[in-house]
Amino acid sequence: MTPYSCMNRNELEQAYQTALNDFDRVKALGLKLDMSRGKPSKAQLDMVSGILTQVQTADDCIDEGIDTRNYGELAGLPCARRYWAEILDCRPEEIFVGAAASLNLMYDVISRAFTHGLLHSERPWCREEKVKFLCPCPGYDRHFLITQSFGAELVNVPMTPDGPDMDVVEELVKDPAVKGIWTVPKYSNPDGIIYSDETIRRFANLKPAAPDFILMWDNAYCIHEFRGEYVPFPDIIRLCAEAGNPDMVVEFASTSKVTFAGGGICCMAASEDNIKYFSRLFGVQQICHDKVNQLRHVRFLKNKAHTLEIMKGHAAILEPKFRTVADYLNREIAPLGFAQWNDPKGGYFVSLNTMPGTAKRALALCKEAGVTMTSAGAAFPYGMDPQDRNIRIAPSLPPVEELEKAMEIFCTCLKLAALEKLRAGA
Amino acid sequence: MTPYSCMNRNELEQAYQTALNDFDRVKALGLKLDMSRGKPSKAQLDMVSGILTQVQTADDCIDEGIDTRNYGELAGLPCARRYWAEILDCRPEEIFVGAAASLNLMYDVISRAFTHGLLHSERPWCREEKVKFLCPCPGYDRHFLITQSFGAELVNVPMTPDGPDMDVVEELVKDPAVKGIWTVPKYSNPDGIIYSDETIRRFANLKPAAPDFILMWDNAYCIHEFRGEYVPFPDIIRLCAEAGNPDMVVEFASTSKVTFAGGGICCMAASEDNIKYFSRLFGVQQICHDKVNQLRHVRFLKNKAHTLEIMKGHAAILEPKFRTVADYLNREIAPLGFAQWNDPKGGYFVSLNTMPGTAKRALALCKEAGVTMTSAGAAFPYGMDPQDRNIRIAPSLPPVEELEKAMEIFCTCLKLAALEKLRAGA
């Protein structure tokens, strides 16, 4: 195959007609396929459904003298705090265990910053003239939306293969209106980048002008390798403390992609002072979270070693799907030279940059042909991809045979959108 | 026994010495008893632990085609929305199902009012010069604390045997700074009052000056009779709609005292427009709540009729405890004529008014003798009982034999505190 950039007008026209015919053909199949969200598949959920029978009787509900069925233990069951501390390599006193969604804890942290202020705030953020929040992008749309919904000004930070561009971050945090940054340090959403040790060191050593700058450290994929061995990560709580920034960071993790996406448990990790501060605030809204489900999780997941074993089961289901995505892209798109993408070893996404100015069109074509993808631009603040080129592929939900069809359609639409543009420009 | 008010100085002195001796005697027992919170007892939790085995296998998790283990259904599983709609006599579209704590939904409603505004707000409440919130008292300390924590000015509203004094409420809502009111319409916390039809009608027909006035209708004890038959209650959502106030009310309920206090489900009921509005706001913080637990609940509780059967089981455990409280008070305190209390048929509390100026002292004595009670004043905004006389008795947690000891100590302390005051005034 000839790269599009080397084709003459006739060749382009021929390629366009072929792509158009392909598109009409796949559209006629009338499929309905979903690659829009990082949802685990039925096979993954079935694999961990043993969790349902971990707590069966009244006696099962008692743990270390605590009746999990009753009120109490706002910060979580002691065994659940120890479990998360082992996963994140911090101390149990640094853990607050939440309900099904770490997103909710993140929201609560930002919400309380606006209404009550954080530990070192001079005033609640709603009393500040302006609040800016740094958004490394492409990034996670739901992160950005939280700060957007509170009226913060979202500031784009470019990503590098080592994580967010720290030269840019270090410069931006000199502005006292910059109150925090969203990060996904391992298998970043959607790029699948693992922040380098140097990036992490520079994060821990940030010297922000705002005394209440918050490093939102969403370790969503901390143990989520789908290929190769588990990659250890450093304890950001300790690194920040050592750098003289003990209260600057709040870390998040959950079992949404370990057990059940719609019925797991989550946690927040931070300095003991932060945990005390947030517990005081959270204690106004909550007597306790569901401790029975916390106990179910600890009994099923046991410890880090056993959890990593379970993650290998997920990997065995996920790896062929990511391989399918890579195979299609390598075969159908790579020779044409108009798009680049990553090849992650963990996380839930493949991030693809197609020909600038064609991402929206490609996904509109996909939709027309029955394949739903995450909206173009979703990975950018305000949903605005300045180059209209980034597309997030989420291959976890459909079985491989469906995924193959979806990828065929997706590649066809990528080509057609690119050729439409080249043709218009020719 | 002679009432204290009829005793001469010698008789008072003698009664005081007796009370002092009694106090020393019970204190020497070195007991440690807890009547501070409306916690269900172990016997109640054991009775409903069959809920633990309702969802056991992967297949069990699928309900009406929805895999409860995966993301989705922000407003709750359809069957859970139908369940709550039947309990509250409203429509499933008017229900949003939450996690373990209705308190969290209440907090989120108030929090979002301050940061984003309610459906009919002209601006977020944090942009208002002043926000006042009405607090019928004695009432629920956790309600008051939510609005207090956002800086609202709490305004006391007296309670009558028919509910909050509606003459006062109707007058106060003419002030546009008054943004809402906390209510517990059935078996009010702590008085155990069921709001009369007339009170409820006047609530539905309120004409507040604030366009975004919110009636926080916490139906926490809607099916919580412990004596006698189930008492039906009207659908406040419909009543408000009929009165031309469709979006003024948000109702709350939970299974915290039906299944597990630390692992139940809760709901919010409101107009469809409100449910849509809040779902949009809540969708930023949450993909979904724990649907597996919702399914577990619906399969266990089935419907309203079956739930009311289960509530009779709770009643059989609770009634003897409330009888014990009444027996002690009738025998030990009634003849002395210095205190009044209610005799509820449902809910979780007995509310007692002792001799003005002695509630704090009586509870300090209780603590000294090993009995923990809800702090004096807790049922009032800012924890300030203007007459220092109200005490909330929460007899649900201890077994009857412990409760008897606790009540003996409590009555002794009530007497001693009253006699100390009479003696000092003599």
Interface residues (C-beta under 8 A of the other chain):
Chain A: R37 K39 P40 K42 L45 D46 S49 L52 T53 V55 Q56 T57 A58 D60 C61 D67 T68 R69 N70 Y71 G72 E73 A99 A100 A101 L103 N104 Y107 D108 S111 F114 T115 H116 P124 C126 R142 L145 I146 S149 F150 S256 F260 A261 G262 G263 L281 V284 Q285 Q286 I287 C288 H289 D290 K291 V292 N293
Chain B: R37 K39 P40 K42 L45 D46 S49 L52 T53 V55 Q56 T57 A58 D60 C61 D67 T68 R69 N70 Y71 G72 E73 A99 A100 A101 L103 N104 Y107 D108 S111 F114 T115 H116 P124 C126 R142 L145 I146 S149 F150 S256 F260 A261 G262 G263 L281 V284 Q285 Q286 I287 C288 H289 D290 K291 V292 N293
